[in-house]
């Protein structure tokens, strides 16, 4: 919920609503948000409220996360990097009763190799992530990158956040590393709008939804990417699947 590079390990449960909008509508919403919300204090681009995100997503060999099988349907594990930063965040997103909570820890980029070990190292900030990584038999599946515009505000119920994610690209994972190639562009016609808040939807966001006739949609960047790359097929489709999670190390940083 708080700014993207917040170092707190745990974040409280919050609501997250997603929408798909056209580039034209996204530009109008961006202007709307800039007139009413503050820029994310961690923004780094020339606009003052944007930054680049790259994440590695993990799944089992049977793609249980993709297919939302059992407890795999309630949690996602990923490693997130902002820009070309030399630090990364180990993250778990957990969904319970329609609310999302996040646990994350910070490590140095060159520490990713520790996740290839057979035993998690106690005392290391990534111990909890590595332990679950092994217990759930996860491996890196794909890399997803995009540019995010983020605007924030504080209300009496806590922080609220509006983000617009565009230029969404996906690349098959080459191992426990971040690839230099941006990958395949997933869509030129749709931009993902996310509204995050605690408790009830704030009045400001209700006005936004009404003004732009927004309709919530169930959107997963990971599922979009895995399907587009031919790694897993959406149930009911005839698309082939290929490759298993790549648990190897690679030299690309």
C-alpha positions, 0 to 999 in steps of 0.5 A: 500500500505504501510507496513501492520501495517501502522497506517494511517486511509486512503490509496490512491487508488492503483492497485492490481493484483492477481495470483495463483502460485504453491508452486515451482513457489512461491519459485522461485518468493520469491527468485526473490523478495528478490534479488530486493525488500526490506523486509516489515519493519514490518516483524516479523518472522525468514525470515525477510520478513514474518508475520502471518495474521488473519482476520474476514470477514463480510457479510449480512444474504443474503451474499450480499458481497459474491454474489457481490450484488450492493454496497456490491460488491464494498466494504469489511469490515474486522477486521485484526490481525497480529500475536498474537498482542493485537491490531487489525485493523478495515478495509474497502476495497473499489473498484472504477473503478478498483482501491482499497482504504483502510480505517482502524483504530486501536483499542485494541483487548478487544474493539471488544465487542463495535461492539455488541452495538446498537449505535456507540460511537462518539469519539471512533476510531471505530465509522465509522466502527461500524456505517457502520457495523450497517447500512449495517446489517453485521455480522461476517462470517468467520476467515481467516488466512495465512502466508504472505511474503512481499517485498517492494520498492519505485519508482518515482510513489510511493511505490510498494509491492509484497506479497505471501500468503500461508497456507490459512486456514478458520474457521467459525466465533464464534462471534466478536472474533478471534478463536484459531483453525487455521481452514480448509486448503483451498489449498496445491497446490496454493499460492496467489501472489499479486502485488500492485502499483499506476498508471501504472504497474512498469517495475520490475513487468512487468519483473516478469510477463513475466519471470514466465508467470503469468496470472492475476486472480480474486481471493477473499480469502473471497469467497474461504473461505465461499464456502469451509466452506459451508456458501455460494455457488458460483452461478451455483453450487449445493453446499448447504449453511448453517448458518447465520453470527454470531453476538454474542460475545465469550470469545476466544481471 
